[in-house]
Amino acid sequence: MSSREKVRASHLLVKHQGSRRPASWKDPEGKIIQKTTRDDAVAQLQQFKSDIESGKSTLADLASKNSDCSSAKRGGDLGWFGRGQMQEPFEKAAFALKVGELSDIIDTESGSHIILRTG
């Protein structure tokens, strides 16, 4: 696979009641996730996105503290990935971004995300 067929991205995931696995590293029993609606997740992500765009915070800092993905331990970094390795809506969004660009809110079976393309 050539480098043109791969991207590198970081993300921040907020799981909610509709997520396929309603538990995470920071909420292993899923007590908070089960009470979180998709609208709640979107509202959180909109605030995070605003904080990133205003320079108040970085995606890495916010992901480390708030992401429901285990990639939080790496500031949300997912490393390099090619087509067919991520859920389709996530993959489409990541490949459509320019390096340094932040996505709108993306919904997958895992929950709701914001994605930063880093490579």
N, C-alpha and C positions, 0 to 999 in steps of 0.2 A: 504494500500500500504506500503510495507516495505521500509526501507531506501535504500536498494539495488536497488529499482525500482524508486528512485528519485535522481536527481542531483541538485546541486546549481551552478549557473553560473552568470557571469556578461558579458555584451557585449557592443560593440560600434556599432551603426547602422548609416550608411550613406545612406540616401534615394537618389534616382535619378529619372530621367524621367520615367522609367519603374516601379516605385514603385506603389503599389495599392492605396495608399493614399498619393498623392504628397503634403503633408503639415506636419508640425511638430510643437512642442512647441516653437522652436526657429525660425521657418519660417512658421507662421500660414497661410499666403497667398500662400505659395509654390513658391514664386518668384525665390529663389535660387535653390530649388529642380528641378523646371521645366527646368532650364538651365544646370543642372548637368547630364552628361552622366554616364552610368555604368562604363566606363573606367575612368572617373574622380573620381568616388566613390572608385574604386579599387585602384587608385593611392594614394588617401588620406589614405585609410586603410593600404596600404603597408608601407607608411611612419609612421603611428601610430604604426604598428606592429614592425617596426624597432626600433622606439624610446622605446617601451616597452622592447624588447629583449636586447637592449643595456643598459638598466637601466636609460636612460635619463628621462623617465617618467613612470607613471603607467597607467594601463587601467582605473582605477577609476578617475584619474586626467583628462585624455584625454576624457573619456566618459562624465564627468561633463561639459566640455566645448564644446564638439563637437558632441555628439551623437544626432541623430534625434529622439530617443526614450525618452519617459517621464521618463524612468529609469535613465536618466542622473542625475536627482535630487538625486539619491542614488548611484552615481558613476557607474552606469550601472548595479547594482545588480538586478537580476530578482528573487532572493529568490529560494526556493526549488520548483521543478516541476517534474511531472511524465510523463510517456509516454502518448501521445495523447493530451498534453496541448499546445504544440508549433507547428509551421509549421514543416513539416516532415524533410526538409533539416537541419533546426536548431537543431531539436531534435536528429537526427542521429549524427550530429557533436558533440553536447554537451555530449551525452552518450558515445561517442567513446573516448573522452579526458580523461586523467588522471587528478587528482586533481593538480592544479597548472600549467597545460598545456594550451597553447594558440593555438587556431585553425588557420588554413589557412583562407582565405576569403571565406565566405559562402553566397550564394545568396538565398534569399527567395522572396516571393511576396512583402514583406515589404521593401526590399532593400538589401544592402550588409552589412555583419557583420564580426567582429572578436569576438570570444568567449573565455572567460577565465573560465575554470571550477574551482570552488572554494569549492565544497563539493560533 
